[in-house]
Amino acid sequence: MEFTGKIIHIGQERGGVSKATGNEWKVQEYVIEDHSQYPKKMCFEVFGADRISQFNIQMGEELTVSFDIDARQWQDRWFNSIRAWKVDRVGAQPAGPQPAPEAGVPFPPADQAASAQFIQGDDKDDLPF
């Protein structure tokens, strides 16, 4: 699932030591708000010190957050967890090399690719399904 909007709150980083494994853990919560007519907010978390520093989320940034939702039970109560696994800056160019065109097959200019002409045929729908 994805949610696009602006970061409006950054929570304090929390951490501890797992009782099961003895490993340290860190988690940080963020609130993002979309730009719809009636803005919606979502609180999500980033788990792991490596991901917190990799995502480097800043206040006021426009992001698209890819996340998973899970629920867990504790003392006969259920709690939802919205955990981000990918964060993309809105309007940012994708990182990494761009694919090269095959030999002899150039990419069309962007303005030509976007201006494809569609001609309306007859009203008969000839699709097989």
C-alpha positions as CSV (number, residue, x, y, z in Angstrom):
1,M,0.0,0.0,0.0
2,E,1.1,3.6,-0.6
3,F,0.3,7.0,0.9
4,T,1.5,10.3,-0.6
5,G,1.6,13.5,1.4
6,K,3.6,15.9,3.5
7,I,5.4,15.0,6.8
8,I,3.7,17.1,9.6
9,H,5.2,15.4,12.7
10,I,8.3,13.5,13.6
11,G,8.2,11.5,16.9
12,Q,11.0,10.8,19.2
13,E,13.2,7.8,18.4
14,R,12.6,4.9,20.8
15,G,14.7,1.9,21.4
16,G,15.4,-1.0,23.6
17,V,16.8,-4.5,23.8
18,S,14.8,-7.6,22.6
19,K,14.1,-10.0,25.4
20,A,14.0,-12.9,23.0
21,T,17.2,-12.2,21.1
22,G,19.1,-9.7,23.2
23,N,19.6,-7.5,20.1
24,E,19.1,-3.7,20.2
25,W,16.1,-2.2,18.3
26,K,15.1,1.3,17.3
27,V,11.8,2.7,15.9
28,Q,10.6,6.2,15.0
29,E,7.1,7.4,14.3
30,Y,6.1,10.0,11.6
31,V,2.8,11.6,10.7
32,I,2.0,12.3,7.0
33,E,-1.0,14.2,5.7
34,D,-2.4,14.0,2.1
35,H,-3.6,16.9,0.0
36,S,-7.2,15.8,-0.6
37,Q,-10.2,18.1,-0.1
38,Y,-10.6,16.6,3.4
39,P,-7.0,15.9,4.4
40,K,-6.3,12.5,5.9
41,K,-3.4,11.8,8.3
42,M,-1.5,8.6,8.8
43,C,0.9,7.7,11.6
44,F,3.5,5.2,10.4
45,E,6.7,3.9,11.9
46,V,10.2,3.1,10.6
47,F,11.8,0.1,12.3
48,G,15.6,-0.3,12.6
49,A,18.4,2.2,13.0
50,D,19.6,1.5,9.5
51,R,16.3,2.3,7.8
52,I,15.8,5.4,10.0
53,S,19.1,6.8,8.8
54,Q,18.6,5.5,5.2
55,F,15.2,7.2,4.8
56,N,16.4,10.4,6.5
57,I,12.8,11.8,6.7
58,Q,12.7,15.5,7.4
59,M,9.8,17.8,8.5
60,G,7.8,19.2,5.6
61,E,9.0,16.7,3.0
62,E,6.7,15.5,0.3
63,L,6.9,11.7,0.3
64,T,5.3,8.5,-1.0
65,V,5.4,5.9,1.7
66,S,5.1,2.2,0.9
67,F,3.9,0.3,4.0
68,D,2.5,-2.9,5.4
69,I,-0.3,-3.1,8.0
70,D,-0.3,-5.7,10.7
71,A,-2.3,-6.2,13.9
72,R,-1.2,-7.8,17.2
73,Q,-3.0,-8.7,20.4
74,W,-1.9,-7.8,23.9
75,Q,-4.0,-8.4,27.0
76,D,-7.2,-9.0,25.0
77,R,-6.7,-5.8,23.0
78,W,-5.7,-5.4,19.4
79,F,-3.3,-2.8,18.0
80,N,-2.5,-1.9,14.4
81,S,1.0,-1.4,13.2
82,I,1.7,0.6,10.0
83,R,5.4,0.0,9.1
84,A,7.1,1.7,6.2
85,W,9.4,-0.4,4.0
86,K,10.1,2.1,1.3
87,V,10.1,5.9,1.1
88,D,10.3,8.0,-2.1
89,R,10.6,11.7,-2.4
90,V,7.9,13.2,-4.5
91,G,9.3,14.7,-7.6
92,A,12.8,13.2,-7.1
93,Q,14.5,11.5,-9.9
94,P,14.9,7.7,-9.4
95,A,18.4,6.7,-8.3
96,G,20.5,4.4,-10.4
97,P,21.4,4.2,-14.1
98,Q,18.8,4.7,-16.8
99,P,18.3,1.8,-19.2
100,A,20.1,2.3,-22.5
101,P,18.1,1.9,-25.8
102,E,18.7,-1.2,-27.8
103,A,21.0,-0.8,-30.8
104,G,19.1,1.0,-33.6
105,V,16.0,1.6,-31.5
106,P,16.1,5.1,-30.1
107,F,13.7,6.3,-27.5
108,P,11.1,8.7,-28.9
109,P,11.2,12.2,-27.5
110,A,8.9,12.7,-24.5
111,D,6.6,15.1,-26.3
112,Q,6.0,12.7,-29.2
113,A,5.4,9.7,-26.8
114,A,2.8,11.7,-24.9
115,S,0.9,12.9,-27.9
116,A,-0.3,9.6,-29.3
117,Q,-3.3,10.0,-31.6
118,F,-6.2,7.6,-31.0
119,I,-8.8,7.4,-33.8
120,Q,-12.3,6.4,-32.8
121,G,-13.5,3.4,-34.8
122,D,-17.0,2.1,-35.2
123,D,-19.1,1.4,-32.2
124,K,-18.7,-2.4,-32.5
125,D,-16.6,-3.9,-29.6
126,D,-14.6,-6.6,-31.2
127,L,-12.8,-7.8,-28.1
128,P,-13.1,-11.6,-27.5
129,F,-14.2,-11.2,-23.9
